Amino acid sequence: MMPFGAAIVNTMQESEHEIFGVFVCSPQCNYRKVVIDNNNENFIFIDTPMDKLGRGYFRLFGFSIIKAIRKICRENKIDTIHLLTEDGSLAFYLKSLGTKAKLFYTVHDFKQHESKSKNIVKKIVHYLLVERRTQYLINNIDNHITCSKQQYSELADIYKEKKLYYHNFPSLVTESIENGNKLVHELKNINDYILFFGRIELYKGIHILYDEYCVNTSLGNKPLVIAGSGEI
C-alpha cells in the first residue's frame, strides 16, 4: 500500500494543514524513498525487524508504532488520527487512541479479496493478524473513508450510525514515472501498447484482462505489457 499512502501524504503536505506521520518501512516498502520532504521532523520512520521472531513480535504488538504515535500526540496536541493503511497492530490500542483524538480509518477490503491459496498455518496467521483485527477497527472507529463506491454502499447499509466518506483513489502514476526516461529493453521500437503495472495478484483481475485480450480483435493488434511482481 506504499504508493497509496505516499500519494496521500505527499498531497496533504501541499495543503494548509500541519500533518504528522508514522511510517512502517521494510526493504520492499521503504517510505523514505517516496515521501516528499522525508527529513521533515514531523515524520517518524520505523523499520520492520528482519528476523522471524522479531518480525512476528512486531506484527503482533507494534509497540514501537504506538510509542511513536503517542509521542507525536503528546508533544503536538494532535486532534485527528487517520489510520491510512489497515494498521491491524493498532487494534490493541484503539480505545486509548480514541481518548486522545478523533479517529478516521480508510477501509481497503471490507470483504477479503481473492488470493492465492495459503497453507493452513499462513491462513490462520492471516485470519488472526489481518482479518480479525481489521474487522475490529472497522467496527470500533466511527469515521470511515473508502475509495470504492460499491464498498461505500455496503458500509452505509451495515453501519448506519457511522460517518462515511468517499474519495477517488489517488493516482499511482508518480512524478518519477511521468518524467522517466529509461528505455525498457523488451519494448525497444514499440510505442503503442496496452500496459498493466503493479502487483501481479489474482484480485487485480489480470486474468480478466488477459482473457479479454486474447479474444478481442480490437485489442489484439497491440502488444499487452504486464509489469510488476507478485504471486501469479
Backbone torsions as a table, in degrees:
resi	resn	phi	psi	omega
1	MET	NA	7.9	-175.9
2	MET	-57.7	-47.4	179.4
3	PRO	-60.5	-37.8	178.5
4	PHE	-61.3	-55.2	-177.8
5	GLY	-63.2	-42.1	-178.2
6	ALA	-65.9	-39.2	179.8
7	ALA	-61.4	-39.8	-179.2
8	ILE	-71.2	-45.2	179.6
9	VAL	-62.1	-43.5	-179.3
10	ASN	-64.4	-36.9	176.9
11	THR	-67.5	-41.2	-178.8
12	MET	-66.8	-27.5	178.6
13	GLN	-65.1	-21.6	179.4
14	GLU	-88.3	-2.9	-178.3
15	SER	-88.2	-179.8	-179.7
16	GLU	-83.7	-4.3	-177.4
17	HIS	-84.9	146.4	170.8
18	GLU	-88.2	124.7	-177.0
19	ILE	-119.7	152.4	176.2
20	PHE	-127.3	150.3	-177.0
21	GLY	-144.4	143.9	171.2
22	VAL	-117.9	121.9	-175.0
23	PHE	-118.8	131.0	176.2
24	VAL	-98.2	123.2	-172.5
25	CYS	-117.1	153.6	171.4
26	SER	-143.9	169.5	178.4
27	PRO	-57.2	-32.8	179.8
28	GLN	-84.9	-16.7	-174.3
29	CYS	-141.1	76.5	-174.0
30	ASN	-105.1	102.8	-178.4
31	TYR	-65.0	-21.3	179.9
32	ARG	-59.7	-28.1	-175.6
33	LYS	-84.8	-16.4	-172.5
34	VAL	-120.3	-15.8	178.7
35	VAL	-84.4	122.6	177.6
36	ILE	-64.9	142.6	-179.5
37	ASP	58.2	50.8	-177.2
38	ASN	-71.8	-4.2	173.7
39	ASN	-92.1	4.4	178.3
40	ASN	-58.5	128.0	-178.1
41	GLU	-67.2	-12.1	176.8
42	ASN	-78.2	-8.5	-176.1
43	PHE	-108.8	136.5	175.7
44	ILE	-119.5	127.7	179.1
45	PHE	-109.5	127.4	-177.6
46	ILE	-117.5	129.6	-179.6
47	ASP	-91.4	133.5	176.2
48	THR	-71.4	132.0	176.0
49	PRO	-59.5	145.7	-175.5
50	MET	-95.6	-22.0	177.6
51	ASP	-76.4	151.2	-172.8
52	LYS	-60.4	-44.5	-178.6
53	LEU	-65.3	-47.0	-179.9
54	GLY	-64.1	-40.1	179.7
55	ARG	-66.5	-40.2	178.0
56	GLY	-63.6	-44.4	178.4
57	TYR	-62.6	-40.9	179.9
58	PHE	-63.8	-46.5	-179.8
59	ARG	-65.5	-33.2	-177.1
60	LEU	-75.1	-46.3	-171.4
61	PHE	-110.0	-33.1	178.6
62	GLY	57.2	40.1	-176.7
63	PHE	-57.8	-45.1	-176.4
64	SER	-66.5	-29.2	179.3
65	ILE	-70.1	-50.5	-177.5
66	ILE	-67.5	-32.2	177.4
67	LYS	-63.3	-42.6	179.6
68	ALA	-66.2	-41.6	179.5
69	ILE	-63.2	-45.5	-180.0
70	ARG	-62.9	-38.2	178.7
71	LYS	-62.2	-47.7	179.6
72	ILE	-62.2	-45.0	-179.3
73	CYS	-62.0	-42.6	-177.2
74	ARG	-67.2	-41.6	-173.8
75	GLU	-82.8	-19.0	-172.7
76	ASN	-125.2	7.7	177.7
77	LYS	50.6	54.0	-178.1
78	ILE	-65.8	136.6	179.1
79	ASP	-112.4	-8.3	179.1
80	THR	-141.9	130.8	176.2
81	ILE	-120.7	127.8	179.7
82	HIS	-116.9	115.2	173.7
83	LEU	-85.2	111.6	-163.9
84	LEU	-98.8	-28.2	-171.3
85	THR	-130.7	55.1	178.8
86	GLU	75.9	-62.9	169.3
87	ASP	55.4	47.4	-176.3
88	GLY	-59.5	-31.6	-177.6
89	SER	-64.1	-17.0	-179.4
90	LEU	-85.1	-2.1	178.8
91	ALA	-59.0	-35.7	179.2
92	PHE	-60.1	-28.8	-170.1
93	TYR	-110.2	13.9	-171.4
94	LEU	-61.0	-43.5	-177.4
95	LYS	-63.2	-42.3	180.0
96	SER	-69.2	-35.2	177.2
97	LEU	-65.4	-38.5	-178.6
98	GLY	-65.8	-21.7	177.8
99	THR	-81.6	-15.9	-176.4
100	LYS	-95.6	-29.4	-173.2
101	ALA	-161.0	166.0	173.5
102	LYS	-74.6	131.6	-174.4
103	LEU	-102.8	136.4	172.1
104	PHE	-122.7	148.7	-178.8
105	TYR	-139.2	128.9	174.8
106	THR	-88.1	118.2	179.4
107	VAL	-85.5	114.9	-179.6
108	HIS	-92.6	-52.5	-177.3
109	ASP	-128.9	86.7	177.1
110	PHE	-61.2	-37.3	170.6
111	LYS	-115.3	135.2	-177.9
112	GLN	-60.9	131.5	-178.0
113	HIS	-81.9	169.4	178.3
114	GLU	-60.7	148.1	177.1
115	SER	-154.6	161.6	176.7
116	LYS	-64.4	142.4	-177.3
117	SER	-58.1	134.5	177.9
118	LYS	-106.3	157.3	172.7
119	ASN	-71.9	168.0	-170.3
120	ILE	-61.4	-36.7	-179.8
121	VAL	-66.7	-45.6	179.5
122	LYS	-64.9	-35.5	177.7
123	LYS	-63.3	-43.8	-179.8
124	ILE	-64.9	-45.0	179.7
125	VAL	-61.4	-45.4	179.6
126	HIS	-62.4	-40.7	-179.8
127	TYR	-63.8	-45.1	-176.6
128	LEU	-74.4	-43.0	-173.5
129	LEU	-87.5	-23.8	-176.5
130	VAL	-114.5	-63.3	-171.3
131	GLU	-62.8	-51.7	-176.8
132	ARG	-66.2	-41.3	-177.3
133	ARG	-73.3	-34.3	175.2
134	THR	-63.0	-44.0	179.1
135	GLN	-63.4	-36.1	177.4
136	TYR	-63.1	-43.1	178.3
137	LEU	-62.6	-43.1	179.1
138	ILE	-62.6	-42.3	-176.8
139	ASN	-69.1	-29.3	-168.9
140	ASN	-113.7	4.4	172.4
141	ILE	-109.2	136.3	-170.6
142	ASP	-89.3	-14.0	-176.5
143	ASN	-121.7	117.3	-176.4
144	HIS	-119.3	143.3	173.1
145	ILE	-120.4	139.9	174.2
146	THR	-139.4	150.9	177.5
147	CYS	-101.5	11.3	-178.8
148	SER	-120.4	124.9	178.9
149	LYS	-66.3	-38.5	178.0
150	GLN	-65.2	-42.2	179.0
151	GLN	-65.9	-36.2	176.3
152	TYR	-58.0	-45.3	-179.1
153	SER	-65.0	-40.8	179.7
154	GLU	-64.6	-43.2	178.4
155	LEU	-64.1	-41.3	-179.2
156	ALA	-63.3	-35.2	-179.9
157	ASP	-68.5	-34.1	-174.6
158	ILE	-94.3	-41.8	-174.5
159	TYR	-109.8	71.9	-175.3
160	LYS	-67.6	-21.7	-176.9
161	GLU	-89.7	-7.7	-176.4
162	LYS	-92.1	158.4	174.4
163	LYS	-92.7	124.3	-176.4
164	LEU	-115.6	143.4	179.6
165	TYR	-134.1	134.9	174.8
166	TYR	-103.3	137.7	176.4
167	HIS	-140.9	137.8	176.8
168	ASN	-57.0	144.5	177.3
169	PHE	-64.4	131.7	-178.5
170	PRO	-67.7	147.2	178.9
171	SER	-65.7	134.8	176.6
172	LEU	-97.0	5.4	174.2
173	VAL	-81.5	98.9	-173.9
174	THR	-81.3	169.8	179.5
175	GLU	-61.2	-36.6	-179.7
176	SER	-67.5	-30.9	176.4
177	ILE	-72.2	-46.7	-178.5
178	GLU	-60.9	-38.3	-175.3
179	ASN	-98.5	7.2	-176.8
180	GLY	-64.8	145.4	179.5
181	ASN	-130.2	16.2	177.6
182	LYS	-82.0	138.0	179.1
183	LEU	-96.9	122.4	175.6
184	VAL	-76.3	125.9	-173.2
185	HIS	-56.0	-42.2	-176.7
186	GLU	-66.1	-19.5	-176.8
187	LEU	-105.5	17.4	178.8
188	LYS	-59.6	129.1	-179.9
189	ASN	68.9	12.1	175.7
190	ILE	-113.6	116.7	-175.2
191	ASN	-111.2	-22.6	-174.0
192	ASP	-119.2	104.6	-177.0
193	TYR	-149.4	166.1	177.1
194	ILE	-97.9	128.8	-173.2
195	LEU	-120.1	130.1	161.8
196	PHE	-115.1	131.6	174.2
197	PHE	-136.7	147.5	-179.0
198	GLY	133.4	-163.2	179.0
199	ARG	-66.4	130.6	179.7
200	ILE	-94.2	87.4	-177.3
201	GLU	-128.5	157.9	-176.0
202	LEU	-57.8	-42.7	-174.3
203	TYR	-69.8	-13.0	178.3
204	LYS	-73.5	-12.9	177.9
205	GLY	78.3	21.9	-178.4
206	ILE	-63.8	-33.0	178.8
207	HIS	-63.9	-32.3	177.4
208	ILE	-68.6	-44.9	177.3
209	LEU	-59.5	-45.5	-177.6
210	TYR	-64.3	-45.9	-179.7
211	ASP	-62.0	-40.9	179.1
212	GLU	-65.9	-39.1	179.2
213	TYR	-61.3	-36.6	-176.3
214	CYS	-71.2	-25.1	-175.0
215	VAL	-112.3	-14.6	-176.6
216	ASN	-93.8	110.0	-175.6
217	THR	-66.1	-24.5	179.2
218	SER	-73.2	-19.1	177.1
219	LEU	-96.8	-31.4	-170.2
220	GLY	-67.2	-12.5	179.1
221	ASN	-84.9	2.9	176.6
222	LYS	-121.6	146.9	175.3
223	PRO	-66.0	144.0	174.0
224	LEU	-104.0	122.7	-179.0
225	VAL	-111.4	122.6	174.6
226	ILE	-114.9	114.4	-173.6
227	ALA	-124.8	127.1	178.3
228	GLY	155.6	-166.3	178.2
229	SER	-134.9	158.6	-179.3
230	GLY	168.3	-158.8	-172.2
231	GLU	-100.4	-7.2	-178.4
232	ILE	-96.4	NA	NA
